[in-house]
Amino acid sequence: MLIKRLEVTGIRNLRSASLNPLSSINVLYGENGAGKTSVLESIHLLSSARSFRSHKLKPLINSEMDSCVAFAEIDIPGAGYQPVGVERFKSPSTPGVIKIAGQSVKSAAALAENLPVQVISSDTFKLLEGSPSVRRQFLDWGVFHVEHQFHPVWKNTQRCLKQRNTLLRHGRIDDQQLAVWTDEFVGLARQLDSFRAQYFQQLVPVFEQTLARLLGLEGLSLGYYRGWDKETDLAEVLAANVIREKEQGHTTSGPHRADLKLRYQSASAADILSRGQQKLVVCALRVAQGYLLSQLTGRSCVYLVDDLPAELDKKHRQALCALLEELECQVFVTCVDHKDIDDCWSGEATISMFHVEHGVIKQQ
């Protein structure tokens, strides 16, 4: 169990709330707008210093308060349960505060490293129908947690790409300087692609096995596109496209264009599958990452499942809950009526029930 205790102040309509003790499975139920999803947001805040619902900070903070705080006792590898807190402010000029085990840290990456979180919500459909950036973020989440060199390589790639694009936007380009940044970009891109490709190869069989547990769907394939032609070296691609890139003012090929391709019977899965099938596919992707994380590192992650019953019948709700239970991870689930999922868990499951009403949380 990664989180032992959770305290929330000023997140949306949760002026002050405490969830203690927590269990492996935690069910939050109540009417729409009661504050259930806000609890999930507070956990996500402890993992990334932001909400999963929006990148905008102001709506996250209670209208009558200047800041919001999420605090928890989190099981940190090698250190046991340690206090972790995040405070964010409405004023854009006031930097957020992140503390882990009493020490201030500057990077949200330290939060993600200590508290891996997977979200299954209405926005999860974007894995199928959203932009490539959503699928890149999904892929990079997995690589980040299993490959220690990924994050510095990714940061340096972004820095290099920014410099190269700045040169391309200039009316008159110093070709020698562009060549220097291009060479560095190509080297970093190869490393990044290698990390992603290796992780993807490990993910595919786990995804296929997981999907088979949720949905009998023959003909679904998951592919990886690295961001440039697989038969051509990136240096050659950039050299061939440099005139067009100068005209457009940005780098048109590279790892920043990487994508995952989900196809069903030779067509885009998002165009063919029903809404219920789509939800099961994206659930399988999220759960597969949890299984792979456990296999490769021995660690588990926290699952935030918003409105579990939505678009899933009883049979598929039970199948999804069985997978989450087998993962031996910590799960936070929201629903309107807890009776909709009472029979989804085994008799051995340890469950905490929380009723949420008008921003007030009561353990049942």
N, C-alpha and C positions, 0 to 999 in steps of 0.2 A: 504494500500500500504506500504510494508515493506521498500523499497528502494526509496528515493526521488531523489537522485543525485548520479552519479557514475563517478569516474575519474580513468583513467588507464594510467600507465607509464611503458613502457618497457616489456609488455607481448607479446611475439612473435613479430609480425610485427606491433603491436600498440605502436609506440614510445610515443605518447601522445594523449589521447582521452578523451572527456568529453561527457556524456549523461545527459542532463539537459534541461527541466524537464522530468522525467519519468512518465509513466502512469501505469494503471493496466495491460494493454496488450502492449507489446513492440515488434515490428517486426523489425528484422535486415535482410536486403536482399542485395544480391550482388553475384558476381561470386565466384566460389570456390577458396579458398586461399586468399580471400580479408581481412579476419580478423574477420568474424562474430563469429565463435566459440571461438575466443580469448576473446571476450566480455563475453561470458558465463563462460569461465575459470576464468576470473577476479572476477566474482560474487562468483563462487565456492571457490576461494581463500579466500574471505571474510567470508566464512562459515566454512572452514576447514584448511586454510593455505596451501592448495595444489590444484593441478589441478585434474579434474576428468578424464582426458585423459591419464595421466601417473604419476607414482610416482616419476619419474626422474625430478629433478628440473632444470637442465641446459637447456633442450630444451624449457622450459617455458619462459626463460628470453631472451630478444632481444640480438642477436649476438653481437651488438655493445655496449651493456650496461652491467654493473656489477651487477645490481639488478633490480627487478621489484616491482612496488607498485600498490596496488588496494586500493582505498579510496571511502567511501560512507557515506551518511547520512542515518542511519537505525533507524526504529521505534522500540525502545527497550521497552518492557513492563514495565510500571510504570515510565518511564523516558522520553518518547517522542522521537523525532528524535535526535540522537546523532552521532558524528563522529566516524567511525570505519575504521581503516587502517591496512594493512598488507604489510610488505616489506620482500622479500626473496632475498638472495644473491647467486651468482654463486659459490663463494668460500665455500666449505663444512665446513671450520673452522669458518665461520662467522654466528652466530645464527640469525634466523629471528626475526623480530620485529612485535609485535601485540599490537595495542593500541585501547582501547574501552573507549569512552568518555574522552579522554585525558590521561587515565591511562594505563600503560604498564601491560600486563598480560602474563603469561608464558604458559598457557594451551590453546590449540586450542579448547578444549571443551567449553570454554566460547564463542567462535565464533559461534559454532554450536547451542548453546543454544539460542543465540540472533537472529540468522539468519538460520532457518531451510530451507534447499534447497533439492529439488528433481530434479534428472536429467533423462531426456528421450533422449537417443542418440543411436547410433549404438551399443555401449557397453552394453546397457540395455538388449540385448538378452542374456547376460551372466547369467541373473537371471534364465533362462531356461537351457542353455547348458553349463554354466560355473561350476566352482568348488563349493563345499558347502560353502566355505568361503565367496563367493559373496552373497549367500542367507542369511548367518548369519549376514553379515553387513547390509543387507536390513532389516532383522528382528530387529536387535539391534538399528538401526536408530529410528524405531518407539518406542521401549521400552525406549530408552534414553529420548525422548521428552515427555513421559507421566508418567514415574516413576522416581522420583528424587533420589531414592536410588540405581538405576541401575548402574550408572557409577562407584561409589566407590566400589560396589560389583564386577563389571566386572574387574576393575583394580586389586583388591586384588586376584581375581581368577587367572588372568594372572600371577601375582607375585608368587602365590603359585604353579601354574602349572610349572613355570620355575624352581623353587627350587626342586620340586619333580623330574622333568626330569633330573636335574643335578645329583641328587643322583642316579637315575637309570642308568646313563651313567658311573658311577664309577665302577671299577672292583670289589672292595670290598665295600659292602654297610653296613652302620650302620642301622640295621633294626629298632632300636628304634627311630632314627631320621626320618627315612622314615615314620614310623607310625604316628609321630606327624604331618608331612606335609600332609599325606594322610587324617587324620582326619579333618584338617582345609580345605583342598581342597573339601572334601565331603560336609561339611557344607556350604561352599560358593556356590558349584555347585547346591545344592538344592534350595538356594535362587535365583540364576540366572535362573534356570529352571522354578521356580514359576513365576518370572517376565515375562519370554518369553511365557510361556503357557497361562497366563492370557491375555496378549496382543494378542496372536494368536487367541484365542477364540473370541475376540472382532473384530479382523480384518476379519475373514472368511466371516461373513454375509455381511459386507460392500463391500468386494471384489466381492462376488457373485452378489450383486445388481449392482455394477459398471460394471462388465463384461457383464451383461445382456443388459446394455445400449449400449455397443460397439459391441457385437458379440453374436449371438444366437448359443451357443455351449453347448449342453447337454453332460453330462458325464465327465466334467472336475472337478477334485478334488484337493484340496490343503490340504496337511498334514504336521504335525510337528513331527520331530524326535529329541528327546532331547539329543542324543549323547550316550545313553546306553539303554539297554533293559527296556521297559516300565513296565515290570512285576517284575523287580528286583531292589533292592536298590543299589545305586552306590558303597557303601562300600563293599557289597558282590561281585559285579562285579570286583572291583579292587583286592580284596583278592583272587579271583579265577584266575585272570590273572597275578598275580605278577611275577611268574616265567618267563612267556613270555615277560612281560614288561622289566624285567632285561636283557633278551637276546636282545631285540630290542632297549633298551635305552630310551624309552619314554612312556608316559601315553597313553594308547590306547582307553580309554573310558572316557567320561566326556562332559561337555558343550562345549568344544572346538571342538567337533565332531558334534554338532547340525546341522540340515539341514531342509530345507523346501522341500517337495516332491510335484511336480506338475505332475499329471497323467491324461491321457485322455484315457478312455476305457481300463483301466488296464495296460496301457503302458506309458512310459515316454512321456510327452507332447512334449518335444524337438524333439523326434524321429518321431512323427506323424503329428504335425500341420504344415501348410504351413508357409512361412516366414511372410506373412501378418497377419495370425492368431496369430503367436507368438508375433508380435509387439503389437497387440491389447491386448493380455493377459498381457504382461509386463507393458503396459500403464495402464491397469486396476489395477494392483498391486500398481503402483506408485500413481495413483490418489486416490485409496482407502486409502492409508496411509494419504493423505492430508485430506480427509473427516473425518477419524477417529481422526486425530490430532485436527481438528476443533471441533468435537463433544466432545472430552474429555477435551480439554484445552481452547477452545474458540479462539485459535490462528490459523493463516494461515501460509503457507510456500510459498516460491518462487519456481516456476517451470522453469527449463531451458530445453527447447525443441529444440534439434539440428536437423535441416533438417526435419521439420515436415512432408512435403509431401512424404518423402521416404517410399516406400512400403505400402502407404495408398491411397486408391481411395478417390474421392471427398466425398462420403457418410460417410466414416469412419473418414475422416479429420474433417468434420462438427460435427460428434458425439463426438469426442475427445475434440474439442474446446468448445462445449456446456457444457461438464462436467467441464472443467477448468473455464469457465465463472461462472457457478453455484457455484463453490467453493469460489468465491470472493477472489481469491488469486492474486498474482502478477505473470505474465507470461512473459518470454523472449523467443521468437521464432526466429529461423533462417530459411531462405529459399533462393533459388537462385532468384526466381521471386515472388514478393509479390502478384501478381495476382492469384497465385496458392492457396492462403488462404484468399484472400479478402472477399470471400463470406462465410467464416467459422464462422464469428462472428455476433452477433445480432446487431440490429441498436442502442441499448443502450450502447454498449461497448465503453469504452474510450481507444483509440489506439494511440500509438506514432509509427511513421515509421522512421527508420534510414537506410540510404543507406551507405553501407560499400564498399570502393574501395581502394585497395592498402594501407590498414591500416589507412585510413582516414574515419571518420564517419561524415555524414551530416544528420541532421534531416530534414525530408521532410514535 
